């Protein structure tokens, strides 16, 4: 079954399509207001975690601040994909 799925995927994938963003697309991301807001929220939460003496983000997995940071990061990534 897995081989069949792999074959089907390889038949429908366009290998000529670029997987990288152009310079124009990157610039649009940088100036987009919602992305800026979400990115700043993510950076703020990361800084707060570091201020609380958590050197490694993985140590903080059980804190509410970590959960907020992960939600902010997921929203940011989700919105980038939608654009």
C-alpha positions as a printed Julia matrix, in Angstrom:
83×3 Matrix{Float64}:
  0.0    0.0     0.0
  2.81   2.42    0.89
  4.55   1.82   -2.43
  1.34   2.56   -4.29
  0.85   5.83   -2.36
  4.48   6.83   -3.0
  4.07   6.17   -6.7
  0.86   8.2    -6.85
  2.45  11.13   -5.03
  5.47  11.11   -7.31
  3.15  11.2   -10.33
  1.26  14.26   -9.06
  4.19  16.3    -7.75
  5.51  19.07   -9.97
  9.26  19.03   -9.38
  9.68  22.27  -11.33
  7.78  24.31   -8.77
 10.02  26.4    -6.56
 10.0   25.49   -2.88
 11.74  28.69   -1.81
 10.25  32.14   -1.46
 11.3   34.88   -3.83
 12.86  38.07   -2.46
  9.57  39.86   -3.09
  7.62  37.26   -1.1
 10.1   37.47    1.78
  9.75  41.25    1.8
  5.96  40.95    1.91
  6.24  38.66    4.95
  8.44  41.18    6.74
  6.01  44.06    6.3
  2.74  42.19    6.78
  1.11  43.57    9.94
 -0.4   40.33   11.27
  2.86  38.45   10.77
  4.73  41.26   12.53
  2.33  41.14   15.46
  2.45  37.35   15.77
  6.22  37.32   15.37
  6.67  39.96   18.06
  4.38  38.01   20.42
  6.42  34.86   19.83
  9.71  36.71   20.45
  8.33  38.34   23.6
  7.25  35.02   25.06
 10.61  33.46   24.22
 12.39  36.35   25.95
 10.15  35.95   29.01
 11.03  32.26   29.22
 14.73  33.11   29.04
 14.33  35.77   31.74
 12.86  33.14   34.04
 16.24  31.38   33.87
 15.09  28.67   31.5
 18.16  28.11   29.37
 16.52  25.4    27.31
 13.0   25.87   26.01
 12.43  22.11   26.37
 12.71  22.41   30.17
  9.7   24.72   30.23
  7.25  22.33   28.59
  5.04  22.12   31.67
  4.63  25.87   32.21
  1.7   27.96   31.0
  4.12  30.47   29.49
  5.57  27.71   27.32
  2.07  26.73   26.19
  1.36  30.35   25.25
  4.61  30.5    23.31
  3.81  27.3    21.41
  0.34  28.59   20.52
  1.81  31.89   19.31
  4.4   30.04   17.23
  1.74  27.74   15.75
 -0.47  30.71   14.84
  2.48  32.46   13.2
  3.44  29.39   11.17
 -0.17  28.73   10.22
 -0.68  32.27    9.01
  2.54  32.18    6.98
  1.37  29.02    5.24
 -2.0   30.61    4.42
 -0.34  33.57    2.74
